[in-house]
Amino acid sequence: MKKVLILACIIVISTVLTFSSSFLTPNAGVIEEGYLYFDTFNPAWGIKWGLFGFLETGISQVNQGAYLKAGFNEINQIPLKFSVFYSNTFNLLSSISAILGYDFGNIYSDIGILYSQEKQWNQDNSQYELIGNYSTFAKASIKIIEREESDSYINIEGSLNLSEDFNVDNYMMAFYGVQNFKNRAWIFEGINLYAGVAIKNDFDTKFNLAENISVVLGLSTKIKVF
């Protein structure tokens, strides 16, 4: 047990310093009860776990910091997913989100909306101000190869960020491949590997190849705790 805790600490520290999540945008699904998920994924990071079958919590850059999510992964044996979450980052950024998803078998897709309030320092009046903004996002994960030892997917994601008065601020698009290795490796139940690109830009600024395109890479895995 001590080895597991030490290894978990190493993974958490490495994720905080480097990478995060199996998606770049929040996911409608809720983690299975009793599992710890470690996401080492550029350009975000995270660790999360499932409770009671309908709750998920953790720290995730994709979910805007420390968060608590409630939802379900199916209803009456229909693979319809729905969840809501609240997150807070050192009382400087708080967010609330609702996400709806559906698993078609070889294609998973979801759509969601997120509202955030960020506390920013105003030098003109020397006090903090709350800045609100909205985000809409959608994704599709398409299974392209199915083997006994691994499955391969193409993920397509996008998001649009708007100010509180609904002016468009910036956008994000991502295209990357995912290979899910199903074999158990020591205490880890499967490993996902990622590779691709993400494009993010403000609508009122010139596109910069170095600043606006980032490489999507990393891995994620899970451990069954109980």
VENFEN-V77969 format. One record per backbone hydrogen bond with DSSP energy under -1.0 kcal/mol. CO is the residue of the C=O (numbers start at 1). NH is the residue of the N-H. Records with the same first field share a line. If there is no record, write none. Layout:
BEGIN
CO: NH  NH
END
This chain:
BEGIN
1: 5
2: 6
3: 7
4: 8
5: 9
6: 10
7: 11
8: 12
9: 13
10: 14
11: 15
12: 16
13: 17
14: 18
32: 35
34: 225  226
35: 50
36: 223
37: 48
38: 221
39: 46
40: 219
41: 44
45: 61
46: 39
47: 59
48: 37
49: 57
50: 34
51: 54  55
54: 71
55: 51
56: 69
57: 49
58: 67
59: 47
60: 65
61: 64
65: 60
66: 88
67: 58
68: 86
69: 56
70: 84
72: 82
75: 78
78: 75  80
79: 103
81: 101
82: 72
83: 99
84: 70
85: 97
86: 68
87: 95
88: 66
89: 92  93
92: 119
93: 89
94: 117
95: 87
96: 115
97: 85
98: 113
99: 83
100: 111
101: 81
102: 109
106: 143
107: 104
108: 141
109: 102
110: 139
111: 100
112: 137
113: 98
114: 135
115: 96
116: 133
117: 94
118: 131
120: 129
122: 126  127
127: 122
129: 120
131: 118
132: 164
133: 116
134: 162
135: 114
136: 160
137: 112
138: 158
139: 110
140: 156
141: 108
142: 154
145: 152
149: 182
150: 147
151: 180
152: 144  145
153: 178
154: 142
155: 176
156: 140
157: 174
158: 138
159: 172
160: 136
161: 169  170
162: 134
163: 166
167: 163
169: 203
170: 161
171: 201
172: 159
173: 199
174: 157
175: 197
176: 155
177: 195
178: 153
179: 193
180: 151
181: 191
185: 188
188: 185  190
191: 181
192: 220
193: 179
194: 218
195: 177
196: 216
197: 175
198: 214
199: 173
201: 171
202: 205
208: 212
212: 200
214: 198
216: 196
217: 42
218: 194
219: 40
220: 192
221: 38
222: 189
223: 36
END
